[in-house]
Amino acid sequence: MLKYKRCLPGCFAMLVSIVINAQPMKPGDRVKDIQMKNVVYYDRPQVSLSDYKGKNIILELWSKTCVVCIKSFPKLVEFQKLYKDKLQIIAVNSDAKEETKKILQRQKVPANVIPFVTEDKTINKLFPRNYNPWIVWIDNKGIVKYISDGQWVNDDNIRLFVKGEKPKLVQNVFIETPKTALPLFAVDNGKWADRVMYYSYLSHCINGLSVHNLTLLDSNQNFWITRNCKSVIELFQDAFGEGIYNRFVHSNRVILNLRDPYPYMRPKEKDSGWFNRFSYNYEISISPSKGKSIYKMMQEDLQRIFNITAQVRQEKIQCLLLIRTDSIDRIGTTGGTSVNKLVLSSSQEKAFARNIPFTDFVYRLQSLLNPDNSNAPLIDVTGYRSNIDIEIDKEVFEKPDLLSLKKALNPLGLDVVMRNFETETLVITEN
């Protein structure tokens, strides 16, 4: 808890030091006044929590590398306008002020609605986090009520929060980063780990754990797979995908024969009850001599534990096919140092790559055309195996749609077409 006494301006440095050296805060703690400088996109360059006395406050801790955070800003602006009399949303990062301004300008975020605190050294110490966004819910009495991740910031939860009622969310707890080269569940996170030859674990979700998805399949010690807060179907997709990128992540590549899908599938609407009961952590470790069997053993674990049979078979489904329009090679690399700038930064004018595998380009197209894996999968049938050099207008990658992407690919001798195509599907049947 932070304690303040009335003091002269000369003791301001001491007050700031007290804030910065304060212990991390948790739900139930009272937050005293905190001054936040380097504010951009607002009507003043600094704000204090006391400026919003009597209002509920939501702090969103984010960073420039968090795409989900940046995409959430229009939604946060809408919530701020809707609940402006009872709520103030404040976005906080530790990135440079000018860099943050560029991100907000590029995203066309309206000014003077939400204060964006930059170069922060205070809030991040009071509320350490495992990932972004990290949401702190402070009520109108200055009490930290909840700490969650961004998926629970929605209209229903905000409406409950400002009414003084409990929102339907899952609390986050900051967890010191585990030793990722040691068994997650072992005594003292790894005591006697050097003696372990094989194990697998399943638990309910450990929310807030920073080890989300770890796959270590090239080790002088043990091979590892760790998955955090996954649904049953997501675990099966991982196990039968066998490390092949996007093999069964698309919805139409999984055929479900389940009496009641609810316990097995992540709901489209946020559901804290489902999250607590039906999301799981799984980990398996095996000695290198048996490393090639790790996915098979994971498959056996899941089928046995959840009483489900799964198999891979060929089915005709609707797909997006990446094809060559002719035999002329317009993108073959001229060599040189490998550079991949297909994920845009604020300073880029074009998306480009030099001397990268063609498969890296295909993966980027998949994420652009199907960011939530709900549409038809993109399948590469070009037969292209060489490294490439490629350059595409920034606008095509910022707001991708099939038509604009086709126009950008055609001059390169490539195209994307929708067709029924026989490909692997994962069939999951409840026993």
Rosetta blueprint (number, residue, H / E / L):
1 M L
2 L L
3 K L
4 Y L
5 K L
6 R L
7 C L
8 L L
9 P H
10 G H
11 C H
12 F H
13 A H
14 M H
15 L H
16 V H
17 S H
18 I H
19 V H
20 I H
21 N L
22 A L
23 Q L
24 P L
25 M L
26 K L
27 P L
28 G L
29 D L
30 R E
31 V L
32 K L
33 D L
34 I L
35 Q E
36 M E
37 K L
38 N L
39 V E
40 V E
41 Y L
42 Y L
43 D L
44 R L
45 P L
46 Q L
47 V E
48 S E
49 L H
50 S H
51 D H
52 Y H
53 K L
54 G L
55 K L
56 N E
57 I E
58 I E
59 L E
60 E E
61 L E
62 W L
63 S L
64 K L
65 T L
66 C L
67 V H
68 V H
69 C H
70 I H
71 K H
72 S H
73 F H
74 P H
75 K H
76 L H
77 V H
78 E H
79 F H
80 Q H
81 K H
82 L H
83 Y L
84 K L
85 D L
86 K L
87 L E
88 Q E
89 I E
90 I E
91 A E
92 V E
93 N L
94 S L
95 D L
96 A L
97 K H
98 E H
99 E H
100 T H
101 K H
102 K H
103 I H
104 L H
105 Q H
106 R H
107 Q L
108 K L
109 V L
110 P L
111 A L
112 N L
113 V L
114 I L
115 P L
116 F E
117 V E
118 T L
119 E L
120 D L
121 K L
122 T L
123 I H
124 N H
125 K H
126 L H
127 F L
128 P L
129 R L
130 N L
131 Y L
132 N L
133 P L
134 W E
135 I E
136 V E
137 W E
138 I E
139 D L
140 N L
141 K L
142 G L
143 I E
144 V E
145 K E
146 Y E
147 I E
148 S E
149 D E
150 G H
151 Q H
152 W H
153 V L
154 N L
155 D H
156 D H
157 N H
158 I H
159 R H
160 L H
161 F H
162 V H
163 K L
164 G L
165 E L
166 K L
167 P L
168 K L
169 L L
170 V L
171 Q L
172 N L
173 V L
174 F L
175 I L
176 E L
177 T L
178 P L
179 K L
180 T L
181 A L
182 L L
183 P L
184 L L
185 F L
186 A L
187 V H
188 D H
189 N H
190 G L
191 K L
192 W L
193 A H
194 D H
195 R H
196 V L
197 M L
198 Y E
199 Y E
200 S E
201 Y E
202 L E
203 S E
204 H E
205 C L
206 I L
207 N L
208 G L
209 L L
210 S L
211 V L
212 H L
213 N E
214 L E
215 T E
216 L E
217 L L
218 D L
219 S L
220 N L
221 Q L
222 N L
223 F E
224 W E
225 I E
226 T E
227 R E
228 N E
229 C E
230 K E
231 S L
232 V H
233 I H
234 E H
235 L H
236 F H
237 Q H
238 D H
239 A H
240 F H
241 G H
242 E L
243 G L
244 I L
245 Y L
246 N L
247 R L
248 F L
249 V L
250 H L
251 S H
252 N H
253 R H
254 V E
255 I E
256 L E
257 N E
258 L L
259 R L
260 D L
261 P L
262 Y L
263 P L
264 Y L
265 M L
266 R L
267 P L
268 K L
269 E L
270 K L
271 D L
272 S H
273 G H
274 W H
275 F H
276 N H
277 R H
278 F H
279 S L
280 Y E
281 N E
282 Y E
283 E E
284 I E
285 S E
286 I E
287 S L
288 P H
289 S H
290 K H
291 G H
292 K H
293 S H
294 I H
295 Y H
296 K H
297 M H
298 M H
299 Q H
300 E H
301 D H
302 L H
303 Q H
304 R H
305 I H
306 F H
307 N L
308 I E
309 T E
310 A E
311 Q E
312 V E
313 R E
314 Q E
315 E E
316 K E
317 I E
318 Q E
319 C E
320 L E
321 L E
322 L E
323 I E
324 R E
325 T L
326 D L
327 S L
328 I L
329 D L
330 R L
331 I L
332 G E
333 T L
334 T L
335 G L
336 G L
337 T L
338 S L
339 V E
340 N E
341 K E
342 L L
343 V L
344 L L
345 S L
346 S L
347 S L
348 Q L
349 E L
350 K E
351 A E
352 F E
353 A E
354 R E
355 N E
356 I E
357 P E
358 F H
359 T H
360 D H
361 F H
362 V H
363 Y H
364 R H
365 L H
366 Q H
367 S H
368 L H
369 L H
370 N L
371 P L
372 D L
373 N L
374 S L
375 N L
376 A L
377 P L
378 L E
379 I E
380 D E
381 V L
382 T L
383 G L
384 Y L
385 R L
386 S L
387 N E
388 I E
389 D E
390 I E
391 E E
392 I E
393 D E
394 K H
395 E H
396 V H
397 F H
398 E H
399 K L
400 P L
401 D L
402 L H
403 L H
404 S H
405 L H
406 K H
407 K H
408 A H
409 L H
410 N H
411 P H
412 L H
413 G L
414 L E
415 D E
416 V E
417 V E
418 M E
419 R E
420 N E
421 F E
422 E E
423 T E
424 E E
425 T E
426 L E
427 V E
428 I E
429 T E
430 E E
431 N L
